[in-house]
Amino acid sequence: MQRVVKVDRFRVEVVLKTGQAVERFQASTDLPFQVRGKVFNATYFGKQNICVRVHWLPVIMNNDKLFDVFSSFGKVIKVDYEKHGDFENGVRRIFMEVTIAEKLEIPHMLQYSDGLKALVTMSGRAPLCLRCGEVWHVRQAYRLCVLPQGQ
């Protein structure tokens, strides 16, 4: 290893010296892996693991369809239902590995059959106003929010 840096409480950055070292690490390690009882996952430099939450989907929508839709924005690792205890709340979670550019391409709203829409949220992204459709404010916090012409 060339360098190990603690980025924050949850992340550690490890830089390997050569491409061969990276290949050896990948070939010998099942991801995620454990070191001294702590679980680690590995991603290439410039990529990050994110969790995208999709709201307002009908219960009958198949997770495989979401897998296919979000595969166009990056590598989808897993799609599942968000749970609180033993109960599913209807929100779907899509775990992905993406570059910064791919992350910026993920829309705030998905449109599916017959004009129905689903809200797409993720940690660290600017909120979407559901009244005017603009980013960086929400209706309750911005009293001057007006609907676009013709709506």
N, C-alpha and C positions, 0 to 999 in steps of 0.2 A: 504494500500500500504506500502511496505517496503522501496522502494527507487525510486526516479525519477531523471534521469540524462539527461541533454541536450547533445546529442552526437554531433550534428552539426546543421546547420541552418534548415535542413529539417527533422531531426529525433530526437525523444525523447525516451529514454529507460525507461520503467516502469517495476519494479519488484514487483510482488504480493507475499504476505507472504506464501500462501498455495495453494495447488492444488484445493481446494474447491473454493477459491477466483477466480481462473482462470476460473473454470467451471461456477460460477455465472456471471462473466463478459461476457463470451461467450454467455450464455443463455439470458442475458438481453440486449445485444448490437447488433444492426444491423451494419454490416461493409460495407463501411467505416462509421464512425460516426463523429459528429461535437461537438466541445467544444469551446464556445466563438467565433463562426464564422470561426474557423479553422478546416479543414477536416483531420481526422486521420484514418489510417488503422492499424490493429493489426496482428502481426505474432508471432509464437512461437519462443522462444529463439533458436538461431542456424539456423533459416531460414531467408531468405531475399526475397523481391520482386524484380524481375528484368524485364527488357524489352529486349527481343531478337528481332533483326531486320533480316529479311530474304530478300535477294536481288536476282534478276534475275529469279523470278518465272513467269511462263506464267499467264496471266490474268485469264484464264479459270480454274486455279487450285483452288479447293474449300478450304475455310478456315477450314472446318471440317476435311479434310485430314491433314492439319498442326496441328490441335488440337490433333489428334490421334498420329501423329509422335512425337510431343514434350511432350506428356503425359508420355512417357517412361523416360523422364529426370526430371520430377517433376510435381507439380500440376499446370496445365494450368488454368489461370483465364479467359483470354479473348484473342481472335485473331481478329485483324482488319487491315484495310489498313491505312498506314501512309498518312496524308493529309497535304497539304500546302494550306491554305485558303479553297476553295471549291473543289480543285483538288486532286485526288489520284495520288501518284507518282509511284505506282507499288510495293513499299516496304511493306511487311507485318510485323506487330508488334505482338509478342506473349508475353503477360504479364503472368509471372509465379511466383510461390512461390517455392523456392528450398533451399536445404541445400548447403553447400560449396562443398561437394563431388558431388552432383548432377550437380551443376553448372560447375564443371571441366569436366564432361562427355559430355557436349553439344559440338558437333563437329563444326569446322570452315566451313566445306563444307558438304552439303547434296547432295546425288546422288539420282536422281529419273529417271523416264522412259528413256530408250535408252541412258544411259550414260550422260544425261544432269545434270548439277550441279547448286546448289544455294549457295550463300555466306551467312554465318550466322555471324552476328556481335553483340556485346553487349558492353556497356560502361564498362571501366575498364579492358577489356581483351586485351592481347597482340595481335598485328596485325598479319595477315597472308600474307606472300609474295605470290602473285598470279603467280609468275614466277617459283620459285623453290619449293613452298609448305611448306617452313619452317616458324616457328613462331618467332616473336620478331623483324622482320624487314620488310620493304616494298621495292619493287624493286627500286623505285626512290631514296630512301635514302641509298641504299647499292649497290655500283657499282660492288662489287666482286661477286654478286649473279650469280650463274651458274646453268644451268639446270641439273637435275640428268642424269646419263648415260642412253642412249637409248631413250631419248625424243627429 
